């Protein structure tokens, strides 16, 4: 089973292997890693940006 979770600029991947279905788990993980590296290399580069968090309602009310 594979699960991909993405939020904002972060992405996490979880993999559970079935030994009966995957004869060589090391080769499988290596292929998965190589595939992701290819995808990331193909992605356009953009400068890193930091977006400040929005003030919560109480902070907005106290400033106004």
Buried (B, 14 or more C-beta within 10 A) or exposed (E): EEEEEEEEEEEEEEEEEEEEEEEEEEEBEEEEEEEEEEEEEEEEEEEEEEEEEEEEEEEEEEEE
